[in-house]
């Protein structure tokens, strides 16, 4: 944990930062994510927790070994619920409670994302400079440096752009000021991913969401959900997973 930087009482950031990564298998990519987060240079205290959403026993063992060696917290959701993966709603509800108790902001870094060491600090600084900020997100790029999902329409953007729709949670900060107003219990339990309703929740509470176009992180789309790659190789099987099996409900 880095040395704490003093925050004014008016700060929308709070006293510290909680960073989370939800995980199901894809361990090689996940460990790249973990190491990049742990290398972050952040001016306030932060904790990092990986939420293991029913990975295989073999991959769970690898995560437990990495947690012991690298020093991050690990929550095996199989110890908390019997509900099959995905348990993103449960994870968000748990982390909201913990962030409120600690007077913290919350950052989500997905398990197919690799961040630079200054990304989190710059998101904190950018959000802190905007008292109305609820969500602050980085642009995502592929291995070749090309902008990819979810910001295809903003390939040419520079500086800071107010989002008129929603922000993906690939690498996104949720400010403490917004968390104090948020109610994740209202999230639809029938859905699986919640970046859209939480983005809209922030707007309803008279906050704004910002995209930081000059902050870029490596994202391998669908790395955390390999079945989605079927969209490119076997579209029939992809739609079988998506619609008949009810995967990826947004």
Steps between C-alpha positions, in 0.01 A plus 500: 500500500644839403529796734169677541446839342274737693160555343285799579162438667336620178665233289264273306759221522484420870784378720630207294447283193369146466596326174327180394531245221220247445644173367384174352788288368715658221780486756789600273330826405376553855849482647617763250218719623588435864867586458420821314263614775745415776766707319276809514642819647211653694518795736237377745467167684351225288399138529468250217257209507441230240151348505524141377166412344502119497821441307598136469664341807834503317474869415374584848813335640714712267323816616548405865870439438535835320316682778741360758804587288397841364301636792153573367174402670301214351131433552375163375133561431436128543546572873227765484230369264375188327382703199692402185719754322466780403453668838589855399198649680602330824859618456388859444270495802777360721757751378260794534444415866874468564577826317240691699631361828855605408397836347663383178458540129476181296694408187413204278772347283373206300703182474590552132645849557859607568557850639802727526638593840365859487152428363320478833666809641407700191139378514489605866644841418261549209196397702606712798527806276136450397272506809204378290687187383341162568688276255844563350619255235811442292499427127581138409738394225610171347854362468553710186399821678165529322200615700257214556177432686318684643616826350489447123312826455767696686813393314601860434415644841761679706499644847194435716160432345168492682331169419152541357415133539674248721858414591630146496658368819819378329705749703267736681498698824177552695538797733413482867260792455300294251520180705333680789199558274508163320261214571632180348213305654283644222711331232296240313588155637408347163783687327872414499688824423426840646709774340194636317258525797768637733600763244136601471458490879779758527327732252171470688681612814620813314859384461699488176710222351832577334718320249871582529611463140870543568506220759524170315509143626557171322178302458461161341124495434323190625817372664300455819215335310666275236166363377430843344780442248258256335341812349787501252554126450161333552213748503234230536660369817552858623130580474417168664702609804374857494128448457404140574729474802435859608865607507618861522175668600545878514 
